Amino acid sequence: MLLSLSWRVIRPALWPCLILLVIATGFAAACLRTASMMPHFLDRAMQAVPVMGRIAQIEPLPTGARLTLAPATLERRASADGAVMLKLQVTALTGTDDLQPGDWVRLRADLHPPSGPAAPGAFDFRRQAFFSGVDGIGFSFAARKVSMPMDAAAAPQPNPLSGWADRLRQRIGQRIAQVLPDEGGALAIALVVGNQTAMRKADMSAMRDSGLSHLLSISGLHISLAAGLVFFCSRFLLALIPWLALRIAGKKWAAVLGLLGATFYAVLAGAADPSLAGSVVPTQRSLFMVLIAFSAILLDRSPLSLRLVAWSAVILLLWRPESLIGPSFQMSFAAVFALIACFEALRPQLTALRQYLSARPADTAGRFLGYGGFVLFWLFSLMLSSMIASLATAPFGLYHFDRLQIYGVAANMVAVPLTGFWLMPAAVMALLLMPLGLDAPFWHLLGSGCDAVLWIARGVQHWPHAVLGVSAMPGWGLLAASAGLIWICLARGWHRAIGLAGVAAMMLSMATMATPDILLSESGRLIALRDPARQLTVNSNRIEKRVRETWLRQQGQVKSATFIALAGQAGWLSCSYDDDCRAEIGGRVIRFDLGRVPGDISCAGIDIIIVPQRRIACREAAEPALVIDQGDMARTGAVAFYIKGTSLRMETAAEAVGRRPWSAYAPGGQAAVSDDEPAEEASLDQ
């Protein structure tokens, strides 16, 4: 009795200790993960550098391929600094047709370090590269296969499982491209092996604008469908053999086979490849959940519960803690969390509907109608799941991508059942028959389904106002929406409506967030000004495409005018060239010169002067209130200016990133070049 009383007294005090333990464990996991990454980021951009490396991964592009070289060495540095082992992602235009993972290649590439955020608070590609182990990004016209160098034995050996999966993934992709050499084949490659790089940009845009881009990454939908197909087919086949059905637990053996099928599919999609850490979070999360669900079946427990989501999140965060702030983690767990919570709340209604649709007489016609009712119920469940998942992930899509697909729910209610009934069964059958050479008919069947999905995506994309661009959302708005979603899913009865306050707070945060009046890119080559109509205009629409698109997307714009086009008709802007202008914004006079010609400059009557490509000196004794030159850009990265009345506020990417191991903005450091980067642009789409 004394022990019981002591437990009642001690138990309330254990909750704060448990919370502190969880927080400490999370910080420890994050610190250990960060300390385990040892990149050798390139310190500057280099032109025509001889590179030799071993191919770790090949991703086909519409023209050429993207090669991940690990290890790779820069032959120019070998004599001075020794052979530093790097990991590079190089886009090669030619010479990639006969290459396989594990081959050694030599090429001459233009290299640069991974770029930082396009704007303060924007997505940080350099952080993503840090946790993926990528040291540099490059471009080469041709790659040439060479024999293994003599000193290659001292290089780190690749993960055998990852290498086997990469080779198998490439063979499957090549087989699909051979049978389906069109847009449907590119979508089939993305669906089967999770490789999106072969898709055309127009098709990627159609999938994104229609709200179907989640079909391109192998996630819970694909893993659960694959595991479910294997589970139900195995259980059905085992039940057909009376001798086995009477002597073994068919459901548990089917669960084991389903788990093996899901594991194979996840490894095939790159779940075991550390270089794909950011893009395979949905795959890893789905595999963990399938593992826990089938383990529950083996232990005679319920396979679907919120504990399933919680434990899979714990496992993934302990393994890859950096995934917490990524869109893949947030959107995938939000969708699954909402699905389980909603289906648990609707269980009585869904059970009654299933019984009604499955009710049948005992004759042959009744059985046929009963099976038809089961199919209709499954179809309805998929459509309901699409609607719930689309609504649950909308706040996270707004925060990370600054866009809202108006008709995404409608598109998913058609495309997701199509994927479940047509695409996934055809893909599974094609993979099973591929070793026998009998896979071509099913690849064609899959291609027809992919063409149908693309037709839906293109059609929805051209509906009126299919995509709504919105201004960037602050972090506290996302936290409010997340808290509201959690409350709606966990509360009971009418108390769920309280969670709508979080959604209202999210909308308020978007309406009240300040927008920058001046934006300057990390390289200093691109600048944007906000005109009197509150629209961004840029100095050029030809350079730094990714940065410009990020700026416009954050402001809810699609296109932008150029300074030269407006200088003749705008009283607030005057230019001698497209990179030498004078503007007046909010009563402040701004002069910027993006040219590289050295020399002094007139600072008379100027409040802000921006000359990021060189160092300057004013001709007059009096200097402007603020000067940004080449020396400042190396320390600040991308810059945003906010002008309101007499106040002037400047935010920099260096301040937003902080003192992190992947930061490139240490005092005296070199700012990374942020040219158009196909590899990083593809990562953003994922």
N, C-alpha and C positions, 0 to 999 in steps of 0.2 A: 504493500500500500504506500509506503514511503517513496518507493521508486516511481509509482504512478503519479503521486503528487508532485514529485520533483520534475517529472517529464512535462506535466502541465505548466509548471512555472518556467522551465527552460525553453519549451517549444517556441513561444513567441519571439524569444531572443535569437533563435536560430535563423529566422528569415533574413534579418539584416546581414548576418554572417554569410548566408548562402548568396545573397546578392553581391556582397563584396568579393566572395570567392569566384563568382561567375565573371565579374568585371576584371579581376586580377588574371584569371585564366585567359580571357580575351586579349588583354594587353600583352601577356607573356607569349601567346601564340603569334600575335602580330610582330612582336620584337624578334622572335626566333625566325619567323619567315623572312623578315627584312634582312636580318643578319646573314641568312643562308644564301642570299643573292649577291653575287660578286661580279657585276658587269664591268666592262672596260669601255665605257662610252667613248666614241670618237670625240676628240676635243675641237675639231673644226671640219669644215667641208673640204673635200679633196677631189681633184679632177683626174680622170684617167689613171686610176691606181691599179696596178697589177694585183689580182687577188687569186688565191688558190684555196679551195675548201672542199669539204665533203658534203654532199647533199643529204640533208636530214629530212627535207620535205619538198615536194613539188606541187604547186597549185596552178592548174591551167588558167590562162587568161584568154579573152577573145583574140588577142595577138600575143603570142609568146607564153611565158610562164613566170611565176614568181618562185624563186629558189631560196630556201632557207639553208644557209651554209653553216655547219657547226661540226667540227671547228673550221675556222677560216683564218688565214694569215695574209697580211699585207706585205708583199714581197719587197716593197720599197723600204719598209721599216725593219726588215729582218736583220740587216747588218748593223743598224744603229741601236735598236732597242731590244733585239732578240725577237724570236718568233712568238709574239703575243697571240694567244688563242682567242679568237673573237667569234661571235655569232652574228651573222649578217643576213638581211633579207634583201635580195637583189632581183629586180625585174629584168629578165633577159628577153629580147625580141625574137632571136633566132637561135638555132642549135640546141633546142630543148626536147625535140621529138623523141629521141632515143635514150634520154637520160632516165635513170632510175635512182631511188633513194639508196644511198651508200656509194654512189659513183663519186669520183674526184673530178673537179672541173677547174679550169683556169679561164679567167676572163679579165677584161679591163673595164672598170666601173667607175662611175662618179658616185662618191659616197658622202654622206653627211650624217651627223648624229640625229637621233630621234628628236623631233621638235617638241616644244612645250605647248602650253595652252594657246589657242588662237586669240583668246581674250581673258582677262582676269576672271577666274571662276569657271572657265569653260573646261571641256574634257581635256585631260592631260595625257597626250600620247606618250610622253617620255616616261610617265609613271607606269603605263601599260607595258612599255618596252622593258622597263626595269624588272618587273615581275615575270615577264616572259623570257628574260635573259638576252634580249636583242640589243646589240651594241651599236648597230648602224644600219641605215637604209641606203639602197643604191639602185643604180640603173646601168644596164649594159646592153650594147647592141647584139652581142653574140656570146655564147658560152661554148667552150670546147672541152670535151672529155679527155682526161689524161690518166696516166697510170698512177697508182698510189705512190706518193713520195717515200723516200727511204726513212724519214723521221716520223712517218705517220703512226708508227706503233706506239710512240710516246704520247699521242693525243688521246684525250678521253674517249672511251668507247661508248657508242650509242646504246640506249636501252633496247635490248633485243625485242621486247614486246612492242615497243613503239616503232622500231624499224620494220618489224614484220607487218604491223598494222598499216604503216605508211605505204609499203610496197603493195599490199593487198588492196588498199584504198585506191592507189594509182591504177592498178590493173582493172579494177571494177570501173573506175572512171573512164579509162580508155575503151573498155568494152562498151559502155553506154554511149560514148561519143562515136564509136564505130557504127553502132546500130542506129543511133538517133543523132545525126550530125546537124541538129537545128536547135531552135530556142527551147523546145520541149525537152531535148536531151540535156541541155544545160541545167534546166530546172530539175530533171531527174537525178543528175549528179549531185545537186545540192540536197535533194531529198534523201538519197540513199547513203551518201558518204559525207554529207555536211560541208561540201566544198562549194562556196558561192562564187568564186572568182571567175568561173567560166561564163557566168551570165552577163548579158549585155546590160549596159547602164540603164537603157530605157525600160527593160523588163524589171530590173531592180527597183526603179522608180515606181513602176506600176504596182508591184507587190507592196511597196512601202505605202503608197498613197491610198491603196485600197484596204490597208490594215491586215494584209496577208503575209507580211514579211516574217512573222514567227514560223511560218511553214518552212522557211529556208534553213533554219537552224534546227538540228536534231534535238528536240526537247521532250517534255513530258508527253505530248501527243504522240510522237513517233515511238518513243521507248515503250509507253504503255500499250500502244496498239500492237507493236511487235511482240512484246511479252504476252499480251492477251491472246493474240493469234496462236502463239506456240502453246500457251497454257490450255486453251479450250480445244485446240486440235489434238493435243496429246491426251487430254482427258477423254475426248470422244473416241480416239483410236484405242486407248486402253480399255474403255468400256465395251468395245466391240469384241474383245477376246474374253469369253466367260471365265476361262481358267485363271487368267490374270486378275480379272475384276473381282473374283471371289477370294483371292489370296494376298493382294497388295492394296495399299491405300492409294487408289488412282489419283485422287486430288492432290496428295502430297508429292507423288512422283511427277505429276504434271507441273506442280509449283517449282520443283527442282529444274525441270526442263525449261520452263518459262524463264527462270532466273538465268540459266545458261544462255538462252537466246538473247535476253536483254543485255547481258554482259558482252556477248560477241558484238552486238549491234553498237553498243556504247564504245567499245575499243575500236571498232571500225570507224566510228565517227571522230576518233582522236581523243577520247576521254583520258587515255593514259599518256598523252603527249604533253609535256610541260610547256612547249612553245605555243600551245593553243589554249593556255590557261584562261584567258579572258573570254574566249568565244565558246567554250564547251561547258560553262557553268550550268546551263540548263540540262545538258546531257548528264553531267556528273550528279546533279541534284536528282534527276529522274532515276538514275541507276540506284542511288542510295535509297530512294523511296520504294522502288521495286524490290530491292533487297530486304528492306524492313517489312514490306507487305507480304512477300512470299515467306519470310521467316515467321510472320504471324500465322500464316496458314499452316506451316509445319508444326507450330505450337498450339494449334486449335484456338487461336485468338482472332479477333476482328481485324482485318487487314487495312481498313480505312478509318482513320481518326486523326484529330489534330496532333496527337502525339507523333504520328508518322511524319508530319511536316516539321515538328520541333526537332526531332532527333536527326532528321536528314540535314536540317539547317546547322545543328551543332556539329555534326561530322564534317560538313563542308567548310564551316568557318574555322574549325581547328586545322583543317588541311590547307585551305586557301583563304586565310582571313582577309586578304586584299579584295576579294570578290564582293565584300559587303556593300561597298559604295558603287558598284557597277550596275548598269541597267539590267544585265542578264539575271543576276541574283535577285534583284528587287522585283522585277516583273514576273519572273518564273514563280517565286515563292508567293507573291501577292495573288497570282492566278490560282495556284493550288490551294492556298489557304481559304480563299473565297469559295472555291468549288466545294471543298469538303464541308465548310460551314453551311453553305446554302443547301447542299444535298442532304445534310443531316437535318436541317430545319424543315425541308420539304419531304422527308422520308414517308410520313403517312400518306400524303397526297400521291407521291410517286408509286408507292406500293399499291394503292387502290387503282391507279391508272394501269399499272402493269397487270394486275389481276383481271381487270376488265378487258384489256386487249388480248390477254392470253386465254381467256375463257373460251372453251370450244366443246362441241359434242364429241362423242367417242368414236365417230366414224372417220373415214379417210379425209373427207372434205373438211371436217372440223379440225383435224390435225394440221391440214394445210393452212387454214385460216388462223390457227393458233401460232404457227411459225411466222405467218405474215404479221400478226399482232406483235410478236416479239421483235421483229425487224423494225416495225413502226415505232415501238417504244425506244429501241436503241437509237433510231434516227432522231427522235424527239430529244433524247438525252444529249446527243451530240450538239444539237442546235441550242439547247438550253445551256450547255457547258460553254459554247462559244460566246453566247451573250454575257454570261456571268464573268468569264475571263476577260472579255473586252472591256467591260465596265470597271473591273478591279484594277486592270493595268493602265487605264487611261491617265490617272494622275502621274504615274511614273513616266509614261510616254511624253506627257506635256513637259515634265521637268528636264528630261534628258535630250529630247529631240525637238521640243518647241513646236509641235504640230499635233493636230487632232484630226483623225480620220472620221469624218462625219458618218460615212456609210460602212464603217468597219464591221459593225455588228451584223448588218445585212450580208456583207460579203462572206463573213466567217460562217454564218448560218447555212450557206450553200457550199462553200469550199471545204469546210472541215468534215461534214458527212461524206463528201466526195472523196476526201483523202482517206477516211476510215473504211469506206466500202469498196473503193476502186484502187487508189494508188498504193496503199500499204500492202494489201493482199497480193497485188501484181508484183511489187518489189520483193516481197518475201519469197514468192514462188520463183522469181527470176534468180535470186541469190541461191536458192536451194538447187536449181537445175543448172546453174552456171558451170559447175565442174563436169557435168555430163554433156555440155554443149547444146542443151535443149532450151536455153534461156531466151532466145531471140523473140519468140512470140509474146512472151510476157514483158520483155522490154518495150516492144511495140505497143502493148496494151498500156503499160505505164506511160509511154510517151503520149498516147492519146489522152489519158487523164491529165497529164501535165499541160497539154495544149488547152484543155478545157479550163484548168485553173488559171492559166495566163489569159484566156479569153474573158474570164470573170474579172480578173484584176484590171485588165485594160478597159473593160466596159465600165466598171465602177470608177476608175480613175477619171473618166471623162464625164461623169455625172456632174451636174451643177454644184459648185462649191464642195467638191469631194474632200478637199484638204483645207483646214482652217489653220493658218499660221498665227501663233500667239507669241506674246512677249515672254522673255525668260522669266522663270519662276524662282524666287529665292529659296534657300534651303529650309527656312522655317515653314514655308508654305507646304513643302513636301512632307515635313514632319507632321503638320496638322492633318493633312489628308491621310497619312498612314495611321495616325491615331484614330481618326474617324472610321477608317476601314476596319481596324482591329475591333473597335467598339461595336460596329454594326454586325460583325461576324460572331462576337462572343456574347453579346447581350441577348436578352430574351424579351419577347413581346414588343410592346410599343416603345420600350426603352431604347430599341435600336435606332429610333429617329434622332436620338441625341447625337449619334455619330455624324449626322449631316452637318453639324456645326463645324466639323473638321473640313468638310468639302467647301463650306462657305468661307472659312478662313483661307483655304487655298486660293479661291477666286479673289478674295480681298488682297492677298499677297501679290498676285499677278497685276492687279489694277493699281496698286500703290508702289510697285517697284520702280526705282529711278532708272532712267535709260541714259547711256553715255552720249555726250555731245561730240566727242572726238575719239576715234579709235586708231591705234597705231600698231601694226603687226610686229612680230618678234624680229624679223629681219630688217624692218624699217623701210621696206619697199612699198608697202600698201598702207594707205591712210583713208579713213572715212570721216565725213563730217555730216552733222545733222542739219538739214536745211530748215527754213522757216515753216515748212509744212510737216516737220517732224519725221522726215524720211532720210535714210542714210544715202549719201552719194559718195562714190569712191574715185580715186585718181585714175584707176584702170580696171577694166573688166577682163584683162588678159593674163594677169599674173596672180599667183597665190590663190588659186581657185578654191581650195579647201577652206582657207582662212576667210575669204570673202563670203562663201556660202554659210559658214558658221555665224558670222556677224549678222547677215541678213536673216537667217533663221531665228536667231535670238531676238530680233526686233520684229518678227512676224512679217518680213518682206520676202518677195520672190525675186524681184529684179531691182537693179539700182542704176541711176544715171551716173555719168562721169563728169568730172570737173570741167573739162573742155566743152562738153555739150551744154553746160549750164552757165559757164563764165560769161558768155555774150549776152545772156538774158536775165541774169540774176544780179541784183544790186549788192548782194552780200558777199559775192565771190568774184575775184578777178585773177586771171592766170596769164602768165607769159608762155608757159609750157604746162603739160599735164602734171609735172612734178615740181612746179615752182608757182605757188599761188599765195594769195592773201585773202583772208576771210574775216568776217565779223559775225560772231555768234554770242548772243546774250550780252551784248555791249562790250565784249572782249575782242581785241584784234589779234588774229593768229596769222603768223607767217610760217610757211614750211617750204623747204627745199629738199627734195629727195634725191637730188643729183649727187655725184661723187666729186665734182670739181672743187678743189681746195680753194681757200681764200676767205677773206673777211666778208662780213655781211652787214647791211644797214639794219640797226635795231631801233631806230628812232620811232617812237609812237607804237611800238609792238608790245603786247602783253604776254604772248606766248610765242616762242620761236622753236620750231621743230626741224632739226637738220640731222637725221639719224645716220646718214651715210658717211659723215666726216665730222671732224672737230672744227669748231668755229671760234672766231673772236669778233666782237662788235667793233665797228669803226668809231662809234661814239663812246664817250666816257660812261654815260648812263646805260645800264643794261636792262632788258625786259624782266618782268616778274618771274618768268620761268623759261628755262632753256633746256631742251632735250637734244643731245648730240650723240655721236657714236660711242663715246665713253659711257654715257648713261644707259644706252640700249643694252650693252653687254651685262649690265647689272640688273636691269628692270624686266627685260623681256617685253611682252605685249603690254600696252598701256591704254587705259581708258580715262578720259577727262570728263568731269561733270561740272557744268557751269550753271549756277543758279543765283541770279542777282549779282551781288558783289563777291560771292564766295566761289572759290575754285577748288575742286577736289580731284586728286589724281590717285587712281588705283593701278597697281602693277601686277603682272603675273608672278613676279618674285615674291611679293607679299602674300598673294593667294596660295602659292605652293608652300612657302615657308622653308625652313631649314630641314630639308629632307635629303636622304641619300641620292635620290634621282634628280635633285635640283641642279639646274645649269646656270644659276644666277648668283653664285658666290662672288664676292667682291673681286674684280679683276678677271672673272671667268669669261668664257666665250659664249655668246648667245648662239643657239642652234639655228641653222637655216631652215625655214619652213616653206620650201617650194612645194609644188603639187606632188603628193606622194601616193601612188596607187595602193601601196601596201597599207598605209595608215587609213586611207579613205575607205578601203574595204573593211578594216577593223571597226570603223565607226558605224558602217551600215549593219554589221553584225550585232 
